[in-house]
């Protein structure tokens, strides 16, 4: 792709047929995310039987450092490339050199403090793992702009392919190293290979190459939004990963391994069921941010439709989490399954928050988004700090309560930033709440009345089936608008598929 093409309709395309493009993007984004998470779960299922909780705990600290660096360096400028209405080659070059320079700098700083960190956590070998992780940090900065280009042009097919190939290559590496007795290095090897393959594919598929030019004016143009977004990403890191540092300090690497394992499974589910669609929604909302009526209609259609689909899956898994985790990953991870069940209980509030955040960020409200994340991060750290002495299950319960309390705040912020009335959001959610409550009561009824000596898989299956059936019936009776939205989106997706097939046949 030439710079003239980047300057043209590929980068600055009007929102023509945006709805169809967003649906296609959501399908490909879901394919990539689902493929990645399913492949990752398969790898974890193998590694959890070859490695110890201590191995997972030590790696969790390294991963937290890598995630912190990537959130601050890469995501801020990638979002700036997506959010801007007009992007020039000068903007892209400036973003690239800033990301690469920051990546190398942060990697150097982290390498310098690796030994003190190892001593702080009393984890022999942690410094060596951190030094190896610095390679990932330095290299990842080179692909942030390429990722932004692919997202801006809604080329989620290419993003999905790089995700799948990277995860497969990394997974094979991790399993091979674990079988060879590499311990925590197996997990790190998996990460390094996955990131390297992903970067190479993004460079190839984006078609863009940097030049040696650096425009200070273009950099200054990007920095205001970037700084706000980077701050939000930093707080988002604190929201989802800073608790690992605290657990490691308070309880050691073994407890950290159990806790991090539970939270990784939880994040996998949330990614599959909300962030996949929210990623596409952010791009789509950014493109129609000037048309508030269209934005309001899009949100009030997309959010309930996605929420209604994700809730039964989340609650079904949460209800059976201890049994599922101990069966799939081994009995030594039972405590992780118990913690997972608790934190999933209020996860629908996180799905709602993901959509609110997509609108807030897409309309330029990075500062408000940052404030929301700060409140959530503080709540998570407070819950972990106060309740961890009573076990990771208690800490997970505290996080679950915090998630539930955050939902009204997210809806208030949505109304303030985008003008979408809170009462309409609550009204759209009422059928889902009613259906979910009815389904939970049906599930509980089967659990209570089932014979005590009944096989736990049979009892769980009957209870889950009853709950899902009641949920579906109530939702179809009370949430007819949601059902209409599902039908409309399915029809659009099928129509797009027919159009693409016709074009191929004509060619």
C-alpha positions in Angstrom: 0.0 0.0 0.0 1.4 3.4 -1.0 1.3 6.5 1.0 -1.1 8.0 -1.5 -3.5 5.1 -0.9 -3.1 5.6 2.9 -4.0 9.2 2.4 -7.0 8.3 0.3 -10.2 6.3 0.9 -8.6 3.3 2.6 -7.6 5.3 5.7 -10.1 8.2 5.6 -13.0 6.3 4.2 -16.5 7.8 4.8 -18.9 5.7 6.9 -20.6 4.4 3.7 -22.0 1.0 4.3 -20.5 1.2 7.8 -23.0 -1.1 9.3 -22.2 -4.0 6.9 -18.5 -3.4 7.4 -18.9 -3.4 11.1 -20.8 -6.7 11.0 -18.1 -8.3 8.9 -15.5 -6.9 11.2 -17.3 -8.3 14.2 -17.5 -11.7 12.6 -13.7 -11.7 11.8 -12.9 -10.2 15.1 -14.9 -12.9 16.9 -13.2 -15.5 14.7 -9.8 -14.3 15.7 -10.6 -13.8 19.4 -12.5 -17.1 19.7 -9.8 -19.0 17.8 -7.1 -17.4 20.0 -8.9 -18.1 23.3 -9.9 -21.7 22.4 -6.3 -22.4 21.3 -5.0 -20.8 24.4 -7.3 -22.8 26.6 -6.2 -26.0 24.9 -2.6 -25.0 25.6 -3.3 -24.1 29.2 -5.1 -27.4 29.7 -1.9 -29.1 28.7 0.5 -26.8 30.5 -1.5 -26.8 33.7 -0.8 -30.5 34.1 2.9 -30.1 33.2 3.7 -27.0 35.3 3.1 -26.0 38.9 1.2 -23.0 40.4 4.6 -21.5 41.3 5.6 -21.6 37.6 2.3 -19.8 36.6 2.8 -17.3 39.5 6.4 -16.3 38.5 5.3 -16.0 34.8 2.3 -13.9 35.9 4.7 -11.2 37.3 6.6 -11.2 34.0 3.4 -11.0 32.0 2.2 -8.1 34.1 5.3 -6.1 33.3 5.0 -6.9 29.6 1.3 -5.9 29.6 2.0 -2.7 31.4 4.6 -1.6 28.9 2.5 -2.6 25.9 -0.6 -0.8 27.3 1.3 2.5 27.7 3.4 2.4 24.6 1.4 0.7 21.9 -2.3 1.1 22.6 -2.3 4.9 23.0 -0.9 5.7 19.6 -2.8 2.8 17.9 -6.1 4.3 19.2 -5.0 7.7 18.1 -4.6 6.4 14.5 -8.1 4.9 14.7 -9.9 7.8 16.3 -8.6 10.7 14.1 -10.9 11.7 11.3 -7.9 12.4 9.0 -4.6 10.7 9.2 -1.6 11.7 7.0 1.6 9.7 6.3 3.4 12.2 8.6 1.1 11.1 11.5 1.9 7.5 10.8 5.6 8.0 10.7 5.6 10.0 13.9 3.5 7.4 15.7 5.9 4.6 14.6 9.1 6.3 15.8 7.6 7.3 19.1 6.4 3.8 19.8 9.7 2.2 18.8 11.7 4.6 20.8 9.5 4.2 23.9 9.6 0.4 23.6 13.3 0.3 23.6 13.5 2.8 26.5 11.0 1.0 28.7 12.7 -2.3 28.0 16.1 -0.9 29.1 14.6 0.5 32.4 12.9 -2.8 33.2 16.1 -4.7 32.5 17.9 -2.5 34.9 15.5 -3.1 37.8 15.0 -6.9 37.2 17.4 -8.0 40.0 15.8 -5.7 42.7 12.3 -7.0 41.6 13.5 -10.6 42.0 14.7 -9.9 45.5 11.5 -8.0 46.4 9.4 -11.1 45.5 11.9 -13.6 46.7 11.5 -15.5 43.4 14.8 -17.0 42.2 15.1 -16.8 38.4 12.6 -14.0 38.0 15.3 -11.6 36.8 16.3 -13.8 33.9 12.6 -14.2 32.8 12.2 -10.4 33.0 15.3 -9.8 30.8 13.9 -12.2 28.2 10.5 -10.4 28.4 12.2 -7.1 27.6 12.7 -8.5 24.0 8.9 -8.6 23.6 8.5 -5.1 24.9 11.1 -3.6 22.6 9.8 -5.4 19.5 6.1 -4.8 20.1 6.5 -1.0 19.7 7.3 -1.6 16.0 3.8 -2.9 15.2 1.4 -0.5 16.9 0.9 1.7 13.9 0.3 -1.3 11.6 -2.3 -2.5 14.1 -4.0 0.9 14.1 -4.1 0.9 10.3 -5.7 -2.5 10.1 -8.3 -1.5 12.7 -9.1 1.8 11.1 -9.7 0.2 7.7 -11.8 -2.5 9.4 -9.5 -5.2 8.1 -10.3 -7.5 11.0 -9.8 -10.6 8.8 -6.0 -9.8 8.7 -6.0 -9.2 12.5 -7.8 -12.5 13.1 -5.3 -14.4 11.0 -2.3 -13.0 12.7 -3.9 -13.8 16.1 -4.6 -17.4 15.2 -1.2 -18.1 13.6 0.6 -16.4 16.5 -1.3 -18.4 19.1 -0.8 -21.7 17.4 3.0 -21.2 16.9 3.4 -19.9 20.5 1.3 -22.8 21.9 3.4 -25.4 20.2 6.5 -23.8 21.5 5.2 -23.6 25.1 4.1 -27.2 25.1 7.4 -28.4 23.7 9.4 -26.5 26.3 7.2 -27.7 29.1 7.7 -31.3 28.0 11.4 -30.7 28.1 11.1 -29.6 31.7 11.6 -25.8 31.1 9.2 -24.8 33.9 8.2 -21.1 33.7 10.4 -20.6 30.7 7.8 -22.7 28.7 5.2 -19.9 29.3 7.7 -17.2 28.4 8.7 -19.0 25.3 5.1 -19.3 24.3 4.7 -15.5 24.7 7.9 -14.6 22.8 7.0 -16.7 19.8 3.4 -15.6 19.7 4.3 -11.9 19.7 7.1 -12.3 17.1 4.8 -14.1 14.7 2.0 -11.6 15.3 4.3 -8.6 14.6 5.7 -10.1 11.4 2.1 -10.8 10.0 0.9 -7.3 10.9 3.9 -5.8 9.0 3.1 -7.9 6.0 -0.6 -7.5 5.8 -0.9 -3.8 6.6 1.3 -2.9 3.6 2.6 0.2 5.2 6.3 0.8 5.8 7.8 3.7 7.8 10.2 6.2 6.4 13.0 8.1 8.2 11.0 11.3 8.3 9.7 12.6 11.7 7.3 15.5 11.8 7.2 17.3 15.1 3.9 18.9 14.1 2.3 15.6 13.4 3.6 14.2 16.7 2.2 17.2 18.6 -1.1 16.6 16.8 -1.3 13.0 18.1 0.0 13.5 21.6 -3.1 15.1 23.3 -5.4 12.2 22.6 -2.5 9.7 22.9 -1.6 10.9 26.4 -5.2 10.6 27.6 -5.6 7.2 26.0 -2.2 6.0 27.3 -3.2 7.2 30.8 -6.5 5.3 30.4 -4.6 2.2 29.3 -2.3 2.5 32.2 -5.3 2.6 34.5 -6.8 -0.3 32.6 -3.7 -2.3 33.3 -4.1 -1.4 37.0 -7.7 -2.5 36.7 -6.9 -6.0 35.2 -3.3 -6.7 36.2 -2.0 -4.6 39.2 -3.7 -7.0 41.6 -1.1 -9.7 40.5 1.7 -7.6 41.9 -0.2 -7.2 45.2 -1.1 -10.9 45.5 2.5 -11.8 44.9 3.8 -9.5 47.6 1.2 -10.5 50.1 0.9 -14.2 49.5 3.8 -15.5 47.4 4.1 -17.0 44.0 2.1 -20.2 44.7 -1.0 -18.3 45.7 -0.4 -15.9 42.9 -0.3 -18.8 40.5 -3.8 -20.0 41.6 -5.2 -16.5 41.6 -3.7 -15.5 38.2 -5.0 -18.8 36.7 -8.5 -18.0 37.8 -8.3 -14.4 36.5 -6.8 -15.5 33.2 -9.8 -17.9 32.6 -12.1 -15.1 33.6 -10.5 -12.6 31.2 -10.7 -15.2 28.4 -14.4 -15.4 28.9 -14.9 -11.7 29.0 -12.7 -11.2 25.9 -14.8 -13.8 24.0 -18.2 -12.4 25.0 -17.8 -8.7 25.1 -14.4 -7.2 24.1 -14.5 -9.0 20.8 -17.6 -7.0 19.7 -16.6 -3.9 21.7 -13.3 -3.6 19.7 -15.3 -3.3 16.5 -17.9 -1.1 18.2 -15.2 1.4 19.2 -14.1 1.8 15.5 -17.7 2.0 14.3 -18.7 4.5 17.0 -15.7 6.7 16.3 -16.7 6.9 12.6 -20.2 8.2 13.5 -19.3 10.3 16.5 -20.6 13.4 14.7 -24.1 12.0 14.3 -25.4 11.7 17.9 -28.8 10.4 16.9 -27.3 7.6 14.8 -24.8 6.9 17.6 -27.6 6.6 20.2 -29.6 4.2 18.0 -26.6 2.1 17.2 -25.7 1.7 20.9 -29.3 1.0 22.1 -29.5 -1.8 19.4 -26.0 -3.3 19.7 -25.6 -3.3 23.5 -28.7 -5.3 24.6 -28.3 -7.7 21.7 -24.7 -8.5 22.8 -25.5 -8.5 26.5 -28.5 -10.9 26.0 -26.2 -13.4 24.2 -23.3 -13.3 26.6 -25.2 -13.6 29.9 -26.5 -17.2 29.6 -23.0 -18.4 28.6 -21.3 -16.5 31.4 -23.8 -17.7 34.1 -23.8 -21.3 32.8 -20.0 -21.5 33.1 -19.9 -19.7 36.4 -22.5 -22.1 37.9 -20.3 -25.0 37.0 -16.9 -23.4 37.2 -15.4 -25.5 40.1 -16.3 -28.7 38.4 -15.2 -27.6 35.0 -11.8 -26.3 36.2 -10.9 -29.3 38.3 -11.9 -31.6 35.5 -10.1 -29.8 32.6 -7.0 -28.6 34.4 -6.6 -30.9 37.4 -7.8 -31.0 41.0 -4.9 -28.8 42.2 -6.7 -25.9 40.5 -10.0 -26.3 42.4 -9.4 -23.1 44.4 -9.1 -21.2 41.0 -12.4 -22.7 39.9 -14.1 -21.5 43.1 -12.7 -18.0 42.6 -13.8 -18.0 39.0 -17.4 -18.8 39.9 -17.6 -15.9 42.2 -16.2 -13.3 39.9 -18.3 -14.5 36.9 -21.5 -13.9 39.0 -21.5 -10.1 38.2 -19.6 -10.2 34.9 -22.7 -9.0 32.9 -21.9 -5.6 34.4 -18.5 -5.8 32.7 -20.1 -6.6 29.4 -22.3 -3.5 29.7 -19.3 -1.4 30.8 -17.3 -2.5 27.7 -20.0 -1.1 25.4 -20.2 2.1 27.4 -16.5 2.5 27.2 -16.5 1.9 23.5 -18.9 4.9 23.0 -17.0 7.1 25.5 -13.7 6.5 23.8 -15.1 6.6 20.3 -16.5 10.1 20.9 -13.3 11.4 22.3 -14.0 11.1 26.0 -10.6 9.5 26.9 -10.4 11.6 30.1 -13.8 10.4 31.4 -12.9 6.8 30.4 -9.7 7.2 32.3 -11.6 8.3 35.4 -13.9 5.2 35.2 -11.0 2.9 35.0 -9.3 4.6 37.9 -12.3 4.0 40.1 -12.5 0.3 39.0 -8.7 -0.2 39.5 -8.8 1.3 43.0 -11.8 -0.9 43.9 -10.1 -4.1 42.7 -6.9 -3.3 44.7 -8.9 -2.4 47.8 -10.9 -5.7 47.6 -7.7 -7.8 47.1 -5.8 -6.0 49.8 -8.6 -6.3 52.4 -9.9 -9.8 51.6 -6.9 -11.8 50.3 -6.0 -12.9 53.9 -9.2 -14.9 53.9 -8.4 -16.7 50.6 -8.5 -16.0 46.9 -12.2 -16.8 46.9 -12.8 -13.9 49.3 -10.7 -11.6 47.1 -12.7 -12.7 44.0 -16.0 -12.0 45.8 -14.8 -8.5 46.6 -14.0 -7.9 42.9 -17.5 -9.3 42.0 -19.2 -6.7 44.2 -17.1 -3.9 42.8 -18.1 -4.9 39.2 -21.7 -4.8 40.1 -21.4 -1.3 41.7 -19.6 0.0 38.7 -22.5 -0.5 36.2 -24.5 2.6 37.3 -21.4 4.7 37.1 -20.7 3.5 33.5 -24.2 4.4 32.5 -24.0 7.8 34.0 -20.7 8.5 32.2 -22.3 7.4 28.9 -25.1 9.9 29.3 -22.7 12.7 30.1 -20.3 12.0 27.2 -22.6 10.9 24.4 -26.1 12.1 25.5 -27.6 8.6 25.6 -30.2 8.8 28.4 -29.6 6.5 31.3 -33.3 5.7 31.6 -33.3 4.3 28.1 -30.3 2.1 28.8 -32.0 0.7 32.0 -35.2 0.2 30.0 -33.4 -1.8 27.3 -31.7 -3.9 30.0 -34.9 -4.7 32.0 -36.0 -7.8 29.8 -32.5 -9.2 30.2 -32.5 -8.7 34.0 -35.9 -10.3 34.3 -34.9 -13.3 32.1 -31.6 -13.8 33.9 -33.3 -13.7 37.3 -35.9 -16.2 36.2 -33.1 -18.5 34.8 -31.1 -18.4 38.0 -34.2 -19.3 40.1 -34.8 -22.3 37.8 -31.2 -23.4 38.1 -31.3 -23.0 41.9 -34.6 -24.9 42.1 -33.1 -28.0 40.3 -30.0 -27.8 42.5 -32.1 -27.8 45.7 -34.5 -30.5 44.7 -32.1 -32.9 43.0 -31.2 -36.1 44.9 -28.1 -35.7 47.1 -26.5 -38.8 45.6 -27.0 -37.7 42.0 -23.9 -37.5 39.9 -22.6 -33.9 40.0 -22.2 -33.7 36.2 -25.8 -34.9 35.8 -27.1 -32.5 38.5 -25.2 -29.6 37.0 -26.3 -30.4 33.5 -30.0 -30.6 34.4 -29.9 -27.4 36.4 -28.0 -25.5 33.7 -30.4 -26.8 31.0 -33.4 -25.7 33.0 -31.9 -22.3 33.7 -31.1 -21.7 30.0 -34.5 -22.8 28.8 -36.3 -20.5 31.2 -34.0 -17.6 30.3 -34.7 -18.1 26.5 -38.4 -18.3 27.0 -38.7 -15.2 29.1 -36.4 -13.2 26.9 -38.3 -14.1 23.8 -41.6 -13.1 25.5 -40.3 -9.8 27.0 -37.3 -8.7 24.8 -38.9 -8.7 21.4 -36.8 -5.7 20.3 -33.6 -7.7 21.1 -34.9 -10.6 19.1 -35.7 -8.3 16.1 -32.1 -6.9 16.3 -30.7 -10.4 16.2 -32.8 -11.2 13.1 -31.8 -7.9 11.4 -28.1 -8.4 12.1 -28.2 -12.0 10.9 -30.0 -11.0 7.7 -27.5 -8.3 7.0 -24.6 -10.7 7.6 -26.2 -13.3 5.3 -26.9 -10.7 2.6 -23.3 -9.5 2.7 -22.1 -13.1 2.3 -24.4 -13.5 -0.8 -23.1 -10.2 -2.3 -19.5 -11.2 -1.8 -20.2 -14.7 -3.4 -21.9 -13.1 -6.4 -19.0 -10.7 -6.9 -16.6 -13.6 -6.8 -18.7 -15.6 -9.3 -18.9 -12.5 -11.6 -15.1 -12.1 -11.5 
